């Protein structure tokens, strides 16, 4: 079982020295990976029809994951860099392929690309993408990403994409792992069919129940669970008495990774988040 740390985007601030210190502390302590969330825009919730039901608003701070990981690639050397998750259908597929390839090259092959469909239709509209067909488009996007990373020039015609004898240079030199996030049955089916792994971001028991569903869907598609990764979030705010048991519960379920999430734990200063990395690590190891 590998233990990573969720980048505390809401509370860490924007001082580049603090961001560097947080990432280097995670790496020096032995965390296996850093996981960062994604939102390009935050939207006002009031007066929307349909309502925006997600947890983030115009006041929620997010660092852009690919830019952030370019920075972390330069100030770390071993820790894996994981998007958890990039909202893929609101982004241009070829550009994501280029950005991901660049991060993987600059970090020495340390990127794991988590992708999902998201919930914020205002963000989709603002970025010029269709919210209604996001699930179907994401499936084609995954296929196109893999094609762009595999061949120097591709001729690709899909329902939503056309690449006419073009390609990336430089190529990443490998197939960057694509893990899928989500919490609906459709998302679980998609992960089971297309993903290299799954990232559970919600409550522990919900994730464990979702894992059982995914394994059922994988059996339908004849996929070997041994070749499929599992990651889940564990919460700092659960308290020290549960930290180890939460990890063990996921280990017993066959998970490969957990990520410690300290946002919302009442940590008031950026330094508190750096200190929390050490407190948690020493308690569970």
DRENDO-1510 file (C-alpha; in Angstrom, 1 decimal, always signed):
<recs>
REC; n; res; u; v; w
REC; 1; UNK; +0.0; +0.0; +0.0 .
REC; 2; UNK; +1.4; +3.4; -1.1 .
REC; 3; UNK; +0.4; +6.5; +0.8 .
REC; 4; UNK; +0.2; +9.9; -1.0 .
REC; 5; UNK; -0.9; +13.4; -0.1 .
REC; 6; UNK; -3.7; +15.5; -1.5 .
REC; 7; UNK; -2.5; +19.0; -2.5 .
REC; 8; UNK; -4.6; +21.3; -0.2 .
REC; 9; UNK; -5.5; +23.7; -2.9 .
REC; 10; UNK; -8.2; +25.5; -0.8 .
REC; 11; UNK; -6.0; +26.4; +2.1 .
REC; 12; UNK; -2.3; +26.3; +1.1 .
REC; 13; UNK; -2.3; +29.8; -0.6 .
REC; 14; UNK; -0.1; +30.9; -3.5 .
REC; 15; UNK; +3.3; +31.6; -2.1 .
REC; 16; UNK; +5.6; +29.5; -4.4 .
REC; 17; UNK; +8.1; +28.9; -1.5 .
REC; 18; UNK; +5.3; +27.4; +0.6 .
REC; 19; UNK; +4.1; +25.2; -2.3 .
REC; 20; UNK; +7.7; +24.0; -2.9 .
REC; 21; UNK; +8.2; +23.3; +0.8 .
REC; 22; UNK; +4.9; +21.4; +1.0 .
REC; 23; UNK; +5.9; +19.2; -2.0 .
REC; 24; UNK; +9.4; +18.6; -0.8 .
REC; 25; UNK; +8.3; +17.7; +2.7 .
REC; 26; UNK; +5.9; +15.2; +1.2 .
REC; 27; UNK; +8.7; +13.7; -0.9 .
REC; 28; UNK; +11.3; +13.7; +1.9 .
REC; 29; UNK; +9.0; +12.0; +4.4 .
REC; 30; UNK; +8.3; +9.2; +1.9 .
REC; 31; UNK; +4.8; +9.9; +0.5 .
REC; 32; UNK; +4.6; +8.1; -2.8 .
REC; 33; UNK; +2.7; +10.7; -4.7 .
REC; 34; UNK; +1.0; +14.1; -4.7 .
REC; 35; UNK; -2.6; +14.3; -5.9 .
REC; 36; UNK; -4.0; +17.6; -7.2 .
REC; 37; UNK; -7.6; +18.4; -8.0 .
REC; 38; UNK; -8.8; +20.5; -11.0 .
REC; 39; UNK; -11.1; +23.4; -11.7 .
REC; 40; UNK; -10.4; +26.1; -14.2 .
REC; 41; UNK; -13.2; +28.4; -13.0 .
REC; 42; UNK; -15.3; +28.7; -9.9 .
REC; 43; UNK; -18.9; +29.8; -10.4 .
REC; 44; UNK; -21.5; +31.6; -8.2 .
REC; 45; UNK; -24.1; +29.1; -7.1 .
REC; 46; UNK; -27.0; +31.5; -6.3 .
REC; 47; UNK; -29.8; +31.9; -8.8 .
REC; 48; UNK; -28.8; +29.0; -11.1 .
REC; 49; UNK; -31.3; +26.8; -12.9 .
REC; 50; UNK; -30.4; +24.0; -12.8 .
REC; 51; UNK; -28.7; +24.3; -9.5 .
REC; 52; UNK; -25.0; +23.8; -9.1 .
REC; 53; UNK; -24.7; +21.0; -6.6 .
REC; 54; UNK; -20.9; +20.6; -6.3 .
REC; 55; UNK; -18.9; +21.8; -3.3 .
REC; 56; UNK; -16.8; +24.6; -4.9 .
REC; 57; UNK; -17.8; +28.2; -5.6 .
REC; 58; UNK; -16.2; +31.4; -7.0 .
REC; 59; UNK; -14.3; +31.7; -3.7 .
REC; 60; UNK; -12.6; +28.3; -4.0 .
REC; 61; UNK; -8.9; +28.5; -4.9 .
REC; 62; UNK; -7.4; +26.0; -7.4 .
REC; 63; UNK; -3.9; +25.9; -8.9 .
REC; 64; UNK; -3.9; +24.6; -12.5 .
REC; 65; UNK; -2.6; +21.0; -12.2 .
REC; 66; UNK; -0.3; +20.9; -15.3 .
REC; 67; UNK; +1.4; +24.2; -14.5 .
REC; 68; UNK; +1.6; +23.2; -10.8 .
REC; 69; UNK; +3.2; +19.8; -11.8 .
REC; 70; UNK; +5.7; +21.5; -14.0 .
REC; 71; UNK; +6.8; +23.4; -11.0 .
REC; 72; UNK; +6.8; +20.4; -8.8 .
REC; 73; UNK; +8.7; +18.4; -11.4 .
REC; 74; UNK; +11.6; +20.9; -11.0 .
REC; 75; UNK; +11.7; +20.9; -7.2 .
REC; 76; UNK; +11.1; +17.1; -6.5 .
REC; 77; UNK; +12.8; +14.1; -8.0 .
REC; 78; UNK; +10.9; +10.9; -7.0 .
REC; 79; UNK; +7.3; +11.6; -5.9 .
REC; 80; UNK; +4.6; +10.7; -8.5 .
REC; 81; UNK; +2.4; +13.5; -9.8 .
REC; 82; UNK; -1.3; +12.5; -10.0 .
REC; 83; UNK; -4.3; +14.5; -11.3 .
REC; 84; UNK; -7.3; +13.5; -9.2 .
REC; 85; UNK; -9.0; +14.4; -11.5 .
REC; 86; UNK; -8.6; +16.5; -14.6 .
REC; 87; UNK; -12.1; +17.4; -15.9 .
REC; 88; UNK; -11.2; +16.0; -19.3 .
REC; 89; UNK; -14.3; +16.8; -21.5 .
REC; 90; UNK; -14.1; +20.5; -20.8 .
REC; 91; UNK; -10.5; +20.6; -22.2 .
REC; 92; UNK; -9.2; +20.2; -25.7 .
REC; 93; UNK; -8.0; +16.6; -26.1 .
REC; 94; UNK; -4.9; +17.3; -28.2 .
REC; 95; UNK; -3.8; +20.0; -25.8 .
REC; 96; UNK; -4.2; +17.7; -22.8 .
REC; 97; UNK; -2.1; +15.1; -24.6 .
REC; 98; UNK; +0.6; +17.7; -25.2 .
REC; 99; UNK; +0.5; +19.0; -21.6 .
REC; 100; UNK; +0.5; +15.6; -20.1 .
REC; 101; UNK; +3.4; +14.4; -22.3 .
REC; 102; UNK; +5.4; +17.4; -21.4 .
REC; 103; UNK; +4.9; +16.9; -17.6 .
REC; 104; UNK; +5.8; +13.2; -18.0 .
REC; 105; UNK; +9.0; +14.1; -19.9 .
REC; 106; UNK; +10.1; +16.9; -17.5 .
REC; 107; UNK; +9.4; +14.8; -14.4 .
REC; 108; UNK; +11.1; +11.7; -15.7 .
REC; 109; UNK; +8.0; +9.6; -16.2 .
REC; 110; UNK; +6.2; +10.5; -12.9 .
REC; 111; UNK; +2.7; +11.5; -14.2 .
REC; 112; UNK; -0.4; +9.5; -13.6 .
REC; 113; UNK; -3.3; +11.1; -15.4 .
REC; 114; UNK; -6.6; +10.9; -13.5 .
REC; 115; UNK; -9.6; +12.1; -15.5 .
REC; 116; UNK; -13.3; +12.6; -14.8 .
REC; 117; UNK; -16.4; +14.4; -16.2 .
REC; 118; UNK; -17.1; +16.9; -13.5 .
REC; 119; UNK; -20.3; +18.6; -12.3 .
REC; 120; UNK; -20.0; +22.3; -13.1 .
REC; 121; UNK; -21.9; +23.1; -16.3 .
REC; 122; UNK; -21.0; +26.8; -16.0 .
REC; 123; UNK; -17.4; +25.9; -16.3 .
REC; 124; UNK; -18.1; +23.8; -19.4 .
REC; 125; UNK; -20.0; +26.6; -21.0 .
REC; 126; UNK; -17.3; +29.2; -20.2 .
REC; 127; UNK; -14.7; +26.9; -21.8 .
REC; 128; UNK; -16.8; +26.4; -24.9 .
REC; 129; UNK; -17.6; +22.7; -24.4 .
REC; 130; UNK; -20.8; +20.7; -24.2 .
REC; 131; UNK; -21.8; +19.6; -20.7 .
REC; 132; UNK; -24.5; +17.2; -22.0 .
REC; 133; UNK; -22.4; +14.7; -23.9 .
REC; 134; UNK; -19.3; +14.8; -21.6 .
REC; 135; UNK; -19.4; +11.1; -20.7 .
REC; 136; UNK; -19.4; +9.9; -24.3 .
REC; 137; UNK; -16.8; +12.4; -25.4 .
REC; 138; UNK; -14.5; +11.4; -22.5 .
REC; 139; UNK; -14.5; +7.8; -23.8 .
REC; 140; UNK; -13.3; +9.0; -27.2 .
REC; 141; UNK; -10.9; +11.4; -25.6 .
REC; 142; UNK; -9.2; +8.5; -23.8 .
REC; 143; UNK; -8.8; +6.6; -27.0 .
REC; 144; UNK; -7.4; +9.7; -28.8 .
REC; 145; UNK; -4.9; +10.4; -25.9 .
REC; 146; UNK; -3.5; +7.0; -26.2 .
REC; 147; UNK; -3.2; +7.2; -29.9 .
REC; 148; UNK; -1.4; +10.6; -29.7 .
REC; 149; UNK; +1.1; +9.2; -27.2 .
REC; 150; UNK; +1.7; +6.0; -29.2 .
REC; 151; UNK; +2.4; +7.2; -32.7 .
REC; 152; UNK; +4.3; +10.2; -34.1 .
REC; 153; UNK; +1.6; +10.9; -36.7 .
REC; 154; UNK; -2.0; +9.8; -36.5 .
REC; 155; UNK; -5.0; +9.9; -38.9 .
REC; 156; UNK; -7.9; +9.8; -36.5 .
REC; 157; UNK; -11.7; +10.2; -37.2 .
REC; 158; UNK; -14.1; +9.9; -34.3 .
REC; 159; UNK; -17.5; +11.2; -33.5 .
REC; 160; UNK; -16.1; +14.3; -31.8 .
REC; 161; UNK; -12.5; +14.5; -33.0 .
REC; 162; UNK; -10.6; +14.7; -36.3 .
REC; 163; UNK; -6.8; +14.6; -36.4 .
REC; 164; UNK; -5.6; +14.8; -40.0 .
REC; 165; UNK; -2.1; +13.3; -40.2 .
REC; 166; UNK; -0.7; +15.2; -37.3 .
REC; 167; UNK; +1.0; +14.3; -34.0 .
REC; 168; UNK; +2.9; +15.3; -30.9 .
REC; 169; UNK; +6.6; +16.0; -30.7 .
REC; 170; UNK; +8.3; +15.1; -28.4 .
REC; 171; UNK; +6.3; +12.0; -27.6 .
REC; 172; UNK; +6.3; +10.9; -23.9 .
REC; 173; UNK; +8.0; +7.6; -24.6 .
REC; 174; UNK; +5.4; +5.5; -22.9 .
REC; 175; UNK; +1.6; +5.2; -22.4 .
REC; 176; UNK; +0.9; +7.6; -19.5 .
REC; 177; UNK; -1.5; +5.7; -17.1 .
REC; 178; UNK; -5.1; +7.0; -17.3 .
REC; 179; UNK; -7.1; +6.5; -14.2 .
REC; 180; UNK; -10.8; +7.4; -14.0 .
REC; 181; UNK; -12.7; +9.1; -11.2 .
REC; 182; UNK; -16.4; +9.4; -10.4 .
REC; 183; UNK; -19.1; +8.1; -8.2 .
REC; 184; UNK; -22.0; +7.1; -10.5 .
REC; 185; UNK; -22.7; +3.7; -12.0 .
REC; 186; UNK; -21.9; +5.1; -15.5 .
REC; 187; UNK; -18.5; +6.3; -14.2 .
REC; 188; UNK; -17.8; +3.0; -12.7 .
REC; 189; UNK; -18.7; +1.2; -15.9 .
REC; 190; UNK; -16.4; +3.5; -17.9 .
REC; 191; UNK; -13.6; +3.0; -15.5 .
REC; 192; UNK; -13.9; -0.8; -15.5 .
REC; 193; UNK; -13.9; -0.8; -19.3 .
REC; 194; UNK; -11.4; +1.9; -20.2 .
REC; 195; UNK; -9.3; +2.8; -17.2 .
REC; 196; UNK; -5.9; +1.7; -16.0 .
REC; 197; UNK; -7.3; +2.3; -12.6 .
REC; 198; UNK; -9.9; +4.1; -10.5 .
REC; 199; UNK; -9.7; +7.0; -8.1 .
REC; 200; UNK; -12.4; +7.2; -5.3 .
REC; 201; UNK; -12.7; +10.7; -4.0 .
REC; 202; UNK; -15.7; +10.4; -1.6 .
REC; 203; UNK; -16.6; +8.8; +1.7 .
REC; 204; UNK; -14.8; +5.6; +2.6 .
REC; 205; UNK; -17.9; +3.3; +2.7 .
REC; 206; UNK; -19.2; +4.7; -0.6 .
REC; 207; UNK; -15.9; +4.0; -2.2 .
REC; 208; UNK; -15.7; +0.5; -0.9 .
REC; 209; UNK; -19.2; -0.2; -2.3 .
REC; 210; UNK; -18.2; +1.4; -5.6 .
REC; 211; UNK; -15.2; -0.9; -5.8 .
REC; 212; UNK; -17.5; -3.9; -5.6 .
REC; 213; UNK; -19.5; -2.6; -8.5 .
REC; 214; UNK; -16.4; -1.9; -10.6 .
REC; 215; UNK; -15.1; -5.4; -10.0 .
REC; 216; UNK; -18.4; -6.8; -11.3 .
REC; 217; UNK; -18.2; -4.6; -14.4 .
REC; 218; UNK; -14.6; -5.7; -15.0 .
REC; 219; UNK; -15.7; -9.3; -14.9 .
REC; 220; UNK; -18.3; -8.5; -17.6 .
REC; 221; UNK; -15.6; -7.1; -19.8 .
REC; 222; UNK; -13.2; -10.0; -19.1 .
REC; 223; UNK; -10.6; -7.7; -17.5 .
REC; 224; UNK; -8.0; -8.9; -15.1 .
REC; 225; UNK; -8.2; -7.1; -11.7 .
REC; 226; UNK; -4.5; -7.6; -11.3 .
REC; 227; UNK; -3.9; -5.1; -14.1 .
REC; 228; UNK; -6.2; -2.5; -12.7 .
REC; 229; UNK; -5.2; +0.0; -10.0 .
REC; 230; UNK; -7.2; +1.3; -7.1 .
REC; 231; UNK; -6.8; +4.6; -5.2 .
REC; 232; UNK; -8.9; +6.2; -2.4 .
REC; 233; UNK; -8.9; +9.2; -0.2 .
REC; 234; UNK; -8.4; +9.0; +3.6 .
REC; 235; UNK; -9.1; +12.0; +5.7 .
REC; 236; UNK; -6.8; +13.7; +8.2 .
REC; 237; UNK; -9.9; +15.0; +10.1 .
REC; 238; UNK; -11.1; +11.5; +10.8 .
REC; 239; UNK; -8.7; +11.6; +13.8 .
REC; 240; UNK; -5.5; +9.8; +14.8 .
REC; 241; UNK; -7.5; +6.9; +16.2 .
REC; 242; UNK; -8.8; +6.1; +12.7 .
REC; 243; UNK; -5.8; +7.0; +10.5 .
REC; 244; UNK; -4.3; +3.5; +10.5 .
REC; 245; UNK; -7.5; +1.6; +10.4 .
REC; 246; UNK; -8.8; +3.6; +7.4 .
REC; 247; UNK; -5.6; +2.7; +5.5 .
REC; 248; UNK; -5.9; -1.0; +6.5 .
REC; 249; UNK; -9.5; -1.2; +5.4 .
REC; 250; UNK; -8.5; -0.1; +1.9 .
REC; 251; UNK; -5.5; -2.4; +2.0 .
REC; 252; UNK; -7.8; -5.3; +2.9 .
REC; 253; UNK; -10.0; -4.4; -0.1 .
REC; 254; UNK; -7.0; -4.6; -2.4 .
REC; 255; UNK; -6.3; -0.9; -3.0 .
REC; 256; UNK; -2.9; +0.1; -4.3 .
REC; 257; UNK; -2.8; +3.7; -3.1 .
REC; 258; UNK; -4.5; +6.0; -0.6 .
REC; 259; UNK; -4.1; +9.8; -0.5 .
REC; 260; UNK; -4.3; +11.7; +2.8 .
REC; 261; UNK; -6.6; +14.7; +2.5 .
REC; 262; UNK; -6.2; +17.4; +5.2 .
REC; 263; UNK; -8.4; +20.1; +3.7 .
REC; 264; UNK; -11.3; +20.9; +5.9 .
REC; 265; UNK; -9.5; +19.7; +9.0 .
REC; 266; UNK; -9.4; +23.1; +10.6 .
REC; 267; UNK; -5.7; +23.8; +9.7 .
REC; 268; UNK; -5.5; +27.6; +9.7 .
REC; 269; UNK; -2.1; +28.3; +8.2 .
REC; 270; UNK; -0.2; +26.9; +5.2 .
REC; 271; UNK; +2.5; +25.8; +7.6 .
REC; 272; UNK; -0.1; +23.7; +9.4 .
REC; 273; UNK; -0.6; +21.7; +6.3 .
REC; 274; UNK; +3.2; +21.1; +6.0 .
REC; 275; UNK; +3.2; +20.0; +9.7 .
REC; 276; UNK; +0.2; +17.8; +9.1 .
REC; 277; UNK; +2.2; +15.8; +6.5 .
REC; 278; UNK; +4.7; +14.9; +9.2 .
REC; 279; UNK; +2.2; +14.2; +12.0 .
REC; 280; UNK; +0.2; +11.8; +9.8 .
REC; 281; UNK; +3.2; +10.1; +8.3 .
REC; 282; UNK; +4.8; +9.4; +11.7 .
REC; 283; UNK; +1.4; +8.1; +13.1 .
REC; 284; UNK; +0.8; +5.6; +10.3 .
REC; 285; UNK; +4.3; +4.3; +9.7 .
</recs>
